[in-house]
Amino acid sequence: MGKSNKSTGRGLDHLIEQNSTELDFLSAYVGPEQVDSSEIISAMERFCERKNYDFEVADSKLKFPFGSAESLADGVAVIVKGNHLPLVPSDLVQVGFADGVLSKNRDSCEVVFLEWRNTQQRFLERIFEHFD
């Protein structure tokens, strides 16, 4: 038998270089690079005004009958408390959410909004509808 002509390929570095421009779409799954908390909280306030939801503004915090939303350095912390919240754990791990925790008996929830998009708006709408 002769010598084997196995090719070792071009290597991982070449593969990454070749596909680096084709992988940019993956950044959509990890959220934004920079979070503007003041922009998110302002958008939430406008959203609540437009929907005629019951809320108060105090400093960089929105207060709702069921909880609050507070501007942080890296997002907006949303806290919800109430019986039989209409949430499941997977609601808190969507794109644009971070650090989501839902209590076992579904009476409290904490999550950080990293952006303000349709997903976050639907989340807030569901909560307000639940308490209506």
Phi, psi and omega per residue, in radians:
M1 nan 2.611 -3.127
G2 -1.575 -3.103 3.141
K3 -1.226 2.424 3.135
S4 -1.303 2.402 3.137
N5 -1.811 0.759 3.115
K6 -1.165 2.322 3.094
S7 -1.627 2.377 3.117
T8 -1.520 -0.045 3.129
G9 1.409 -3.048 -3.080
R10 -1.626 -0.200 3.090
G11 1.688 2.786 -3.096
L12 -1.119 -0.713 -3.131
D13 -1.027 -0.753 3.129
H14 -1.129 -0.722 3.139
L15 -1.080 -0.773 3.130
I16 -1.135 -0.779 3.125
E17 -1.066 -0.751 -3.118
Q18 -1.111 -0.648 -3.035
N19 -1.803 0.053 -3.063
S20 -1.041 -0.687 -3.141
T21 -1.302 -0.392 -3.121
E22 -1.472 -0.167 -3.081
L23 -1.767 0.057 -3.117
D24 -1.032 -0.522 -3.119
F25 -1.048 -0.385 -3.126
L26 -1.131 -0.424 -3.136
S27 -1.101 -0.396 3.105
A28 -1.139 -0.365 -3.089
Y29 -1.577 -0.147 -3.134
V30 -1.916 -0.020 3.115
G31 1.577 -3.125 -3.064
P32 -1.264 2.701 3.099
E33 -1.268 -0.699 3.099
Q34 -2.104 2.419 -3.125
V35 -1.923 2.219 3.086
D36 -1.841 1.603 -3.073
S37 -1.043 -0.685 -3.121
S38 -1.164 -0.602 3.088
E39 -1.177 -0.707 3.136
I40 -1.133 -0.821 -3.097
I41 -1.156 -0.626 3.084
S42 -1.149 -0.716 3.109
A43 -1.145 -0.658 3.097
M44 -1.117 -0.718 3.134
E45 -1.106 -0.802 3.109
R46 -1.083 -0.696 3.120
F47 -1.069 -0.812 -3.139
C48 -1.144 -0.671 3.081
E49 -1.106 -0.806 -3.119
R50 -1.091 -0.610 -3.126
K51 -1.542 -0.044 -3.089
N52 1.028 0.677 3.092
Y53 -1.412 2.640 3.128
D54 -1.400 2.032 3.118
F55 -2.772 2.841 3.063
E56 -2.244 2.686 3.094
V57 -1.980 2.284 3.071
A58 -2.499 2.000 -3.066
D59 0.972 -2.144 3.133
S60 -1.852 0.648 -3.073
K61 -2.306 2.410 2.999
L62 -1.822 2.329 3.117
K63 -1.977 2.258 3.131
F64 -2.006 2.841 3.079
P65 -1.039 -0.393 -3.071
F66 -1.925 -0.002 -3.102
G67 2.874 -2.544 -3.069
S68 -2.746 2.932 3.008
A69 -2.358 2.172 -3.065
E70 -2.221 2.324 3.131
S71 -1.241 2.241 3.074
L72 -2.035 3.092 3.102
A73 -1.151 -0.537 -3.040
D74 -2.152 0.550 3.119
G75 2.568 -2.907 3.119
V76 -2.149 2.061 3.128
A77 -1.390 2.154 3.123
V78 -1.957 2.206 3.136
I79 -2.104 2.257 -3.122
V80 -2.237 2.337 3.093
K81 -2.343 2.354 3.134
G82 2.887 2.865 -3.108
N83 -1.320 2.471 3.018
H84 0.892 0.901 -3.141
L85 -0.986 2.468 -3.083
P86 -1.432 0.879 -3.046
L87 -2.263 2.705 2.980
V88 -2.261 2.795 -3.086
P89 -0.935 -0.598 -3.122
S90 -1.164 -0.350 3.071
D91 -1.123 -0.421 -3.011
L92 -1.718 0.059 -3.123
V93 -2.091 0.351 3.116
Q94 -1.341 2.948 3.114
V95 -1.050 2.318 3.129
G96 1.599 0.040 3.087
F97 -2.028 2.641 3.074
A98 -2.554 2.688 3.013
D99 0.952 0.608 -3.125
G100 -1.280 2.313 3.101
V101 -2.379 2.217 3.069
L102 -2.057 2.237 -3.131
S103 -1.117 2.714 -3.102
K104 -1.035 -0.658 -3.133
N105 -1.612 0.193 3.047
R106 0.994 0.693 3.090
D107 -1.930 -0.001 3.038
S108 -2.693 2.643 -3.090
C109 -2.580 2.441 3.023
E110 -2.327 2.352 3.122
V111 -2.687 2.672 3.091
V112 -1.915 2.194 3.041
F113 -1.465 2.180 3.090
L114 -1.671 -0.240 3.130
E115 -2.736 2.989 3.126
W116 -2.143 1.712 -3.136
R117 -2.320 -3.027 -3.125
N118 -0.967 -0.647 -3.116
T119 -1.084 -0.775 3.140
Q120 -1.226 -0.652 3.114
Q121 -1.120 -0.778 3.116
R122 -1.110 -0.655 3.095
F123 -1.021 -0.880 -3.117
L124 -1.146 -0.699 3.087
E125 -1.030 -0.772 3.138
R126 -1.051 -0.713 -3.131
I127 -1.148 -0.842 3.138
F128 -1.077 -0.739 3.114
E129 -1.066 -0.666 -3.141
H130 -1.083 -0.654 -3.076
F131 -1.609 -0.016 3.080
D132 -1.271 nan nan
